[in-house]
Amino acid sequence: MTRACLLLGLTIAAGALALTPATPEAQQSKNPTVKAGKGEKVCRVKLQYTGQVRTWVCQKDQPCCVWHEINYVKCGSTTFGCL
């Protein structure tokens, strides 16, 4: 029973980590007047299912990543893209 509880706990923890933004630079805001600083860019998207406009700031070399199915946005990796 203890091994099953441990496995369940690890599975839940892994799921929670998968949902957190990979980069702390992904400054999400509901304010459409977000401005980028030096070496940054503004990412903006209208989510397909909710119609909500999301605006966030990423580093210039990072891709703007959007998953419409789960209403999630983030800054991607220069190496792995939006994985």
C-alpha positions in Angstrom: 0.0 0.0 0.0 2.8 2.4 0.8 4.5 1.9 -2.5 1.2 2.6 -4.4 0.8 5.9 -2.4 4.4 6.9 -3.1 3.9 6.2 -6.8 0.6 8.2 -6.8 2.3 11.1 -5.1 5.2 11.2 -7.5 2.7 11.1 -10.5 0.8 14.1 -9.1 4.0 16.0 -8.4 5.2 15.3 -12.0 1.9 16.6 -13.4 2.1 19.8 -11.3 5.6 20.4 -12.6 4.6 19.9 -16.2 2.0 22.6 -15.8 4.3 25.3 -14.4 6.0 27.7 -16.9 9.4 26.6 -17.9 10.8 30.1 -17.9 10.2 32.7 -15.2 10.5 35.4 -18.0 7.0 34.6 -19.2 5.3 37.6 -17.7 1.6 37.0 -18.4 -0.8 39.9 -18.2 -4.4 40.7 -19.1 -3.3 44.2 -19.9 -2.9 44.6 -23.7 -0.4 47.5 -23.2 2.5 45.3 -22.1 5.8 46.8 -23.3 9.0 44.9 -23.9 12.3 46.0 -22.6 15.7 45.7 -24.2 16.2 42.2 -25.7 12.5 41.3 -25.2 9.4 41.0 -27.4 5.7 41.1 -26.7 3.7 38.0 -27.5 0.0 38.4 -28.0 -2.7 35.8 -29.0 -6.4 35.5 -28.9 -7.3 32.0 -27.5 -9.6 30.0 -29.8 -12.0 28.6 -27.3 -12.4 31.4 -24.8 -11.8 34.4 -27.0 -9.5 35.9 -24.3 -6.5 37.9 -25.4 -3.3 36.9 -23.7 -0.2 39.1 -23.7 3.2 38.2 -22.3 6.8 39.1 -22.7 9.6 36.7 -23.8 13.3 37.1 -24.6 13.8 38.1 -28.3 15.4 34.7 -29.2 12.6 32.6 -27.5 9.5 31.6 -29.5 6.0 32.5 -28.2 4.2 29.2 -27.4 0.5 28.8 -27.3 -1.7 25.7 -26.5 -5.2 26.7 -27.3 -6.7 23.4 -26.1 -5.6 24.1 -22.5 -5.6 27.9 -22.6 -1.8 28.0 -21.8 0.9 30.3 -23.1 4.6 30.5 -22.3 8.0 31.4 -23.7 9.7 28.5 -25.5 13.2 27.3 -25.5 15.8 28.4 -28.1 16.9 24.8 -28.3 13.6 22.8 -28.1 11.1 25.4 -29.3 7.7 24.9 -27.8 8.2 21.4 -26.4 
